[in-house]
């Protein structure tokens, strides 16, 4: 999971964004943090041979940026 996230951050030019991954069975919770005021909490689940992703929480990020992050991450998951 680290590789697709790193590729997504690199592609979107977010070199200062940090991430934490928590895995429980086929569920990953990913916290992306740029600053104290800019965060995104994502959930990814592997189910029936495909990825399901959603935004659990966000702070200081536009809808456009959240969508761009999720779309780019899902693209890299499909390729890996």
Contact map, one row per residue, 1 for C-alpha under 8 A:
11111000000000000000000000000000000000000000000000000000000000000000000000000000
11111100000000000000100000000000000000000000000000000000000000000000000000000000
11111110000000000000000000000000000000000000000000000000000000000000000000000000
11111111000000000000000000000000000000000000000000000000000000000000000010011001
11111111100000000000000000000000000000000000000000000000000000000000000010010000
01111111110000000000000000000000000000000000000000000000000000000000000000000000
00111111111000000000000000000000000000000000000000000000000000000000000000010000
00011111111100000000000000000000000000000000000000000000000000000000100110010000
00001111111111101000000000000000000000000000000000000000000000000000000000000000
00000111111111100000000000000000000000000000000000000000000000000000000000000000
00000011111111000000000000000000000000000000000000000000000000000000000000000000
00000001111111000000000000000000000000000000000000000000000000000000100000000000
00000000111111100000000000000000000000000000000000000000000000000000000000000000
00000000111111111000000000000000000000000000000000000000000000000000000000000000
00000000110011111000000000000000000000000000000000000000000000000000000000000000
00000000000001111100000000000000010000000000000000000000000000000000000000000000
00000000100001111110000000000001111000000000000000000000000000000000000000000000
00000000000000011111000000000001110000000000000000000000000000000000000000000000
00000000000000001111100000000111100000000000000000000000000000000000000000000000
00000000000000000111110000000111000000000000000000000000000000000000000000000000
01000000000000000011111000011110000000000000000000000000000000000000000000000000
00000000000000000001111100011100000000000000000000000000000000000000000000000000
00000000000000000000111111111000000000000000000000000000000000000000000000000000
00000000000000000000011111110000000000000000000000000000000000000000000000000000
00000000000000000000001111100000000000000000000000000000000000000000000000000000
00000000000000000000001111110000000000000000111000000000000000000000000000000000
00000000000000000000001111111000000000000011110000000000000000000000000000000000
00000000000000000000111101111100000000000011100000000000000000000000000000000000
00000000000000000000111000111110000000001111000000000000000000000000000000000000
00000000000000000011110000011111000000001111000000000000000000000000000000000000
00000000000000000011100000001111100000111100000000000000000000000000000000000000
00000000000000001111000000000111110000111000000000000000000000000000000000000000
00000000000000001110000000000011111101110000000000000000000000000000000000000000
00000000000000011100000000000001111111100000000000000000000000000000000000000000
00000000000000001000000000000000111111100000000000000000000000000000000000000000
00000000000000000000000000000000111111100000000000000000000000000000000000000000
00000000000000000000000000000000011111100000000000000000001100000000000000000000
00000000000000000000000000000000111111110000000000000000011110000000000000000000
00000000000000000000000000000011111111111000000000000000011110000000000000000000
00000000000000000000000000000011100001111100000000000011111010000100000000000000
00000000000000000000000000001111000000111110000000000011110000000000000000000000
00000000000000000000000000001110000000011111000000001111100000000000000000000000
00000000000000000000000000111100000000001111100000001111000000000000000000000000
00000000000000000000000000111100000000000111110000111100000000000000000000000000
00000000000000000000000001110000000000000011111000111000000000000000000000000000
00000000000000000000000001100000000000000001111111110000000000000000000000000000
00000000000000000000000001000000000000000000111111110000000000000000000000000000
00000000000000000000000000000000000000000000011111000000000000000000000000000000
00000000000000000000000000000000000000000000011111100000000000000000000000000000
00000000000000000000000000000000000000000000011111110000000000000000000000000000
00000000000000000000000000000000000000000001111011111000000000000000000001000000
00000000000000000000000000000000000000000001111001111100000000000000000000000000
00000000000000000000000000000000000000000111100000111110000000000000010001000000
00000000000000000000000000000000000000000111000000011111000000000000010000000000
00000000000000000000000000000000000000011110000000001111110000000000000000000000
00000000000000000000000000000000000000011110000000000111110000000000000000000000
00000000000000000000000000000000000000011100000000000011111000000000000000000000
00000000000000000000000000000000000001111000000000000011111110000000000000000000
00000000000000000000000000000000000011110000000000000000111110000000000000000000
00000000000000000000000000000000000011100000000000000000011111000000000000000000
00000000000000000000000000000000000001110000000000000000011111101100000000000000
00000000000000000000000000000000000000000000000000000000000111111100000000000000
00000000000000000000000000000000000000000000000000000000000011111110000000000000
00000000000000000000000000000000000000000000000000000000000001111111000000000000
00000000000000000000000000000000000000000000000000000000000011111111100000000000
00000000000000000000000000000000000000010000000000000000000011111111110000000000
00000000000000000000000000000000000000000000000000000000000000111111111000000000
00000000000000000000000000000000000000000000000000000000000000011111111100000000
00000001000100000000000000000000000000000000000000000000000000001111111110000000
00000000000000000000000000000000000000000000000000001100000000000111111111000000
00000000000000000000000000000000000000000000000000000000000000000011111111100000
00000001000000000000000000000000000000000000000000000000000000000001111111110000
00011001000000000000000000000000000000000000000000000000000000000000111111111000
00000000000000000000000000000000000000000000000000101000000000000000011111111100
00000000000000000000000000000000000000000000000000000000000000000000001111111110
00011011000000000000000000000000000000000000000000000000000000000000000111111111
00010000000000000000000000000000000000000000000000000000000000000000000011111111
00000000000000000000000000000000000000000000000000000000000000000000000001111111
00000000000000000000000000000000000000000000000000000000000000000000000000111111
00010000000000000000000000000000000000000000000000000000000000000000000000011111
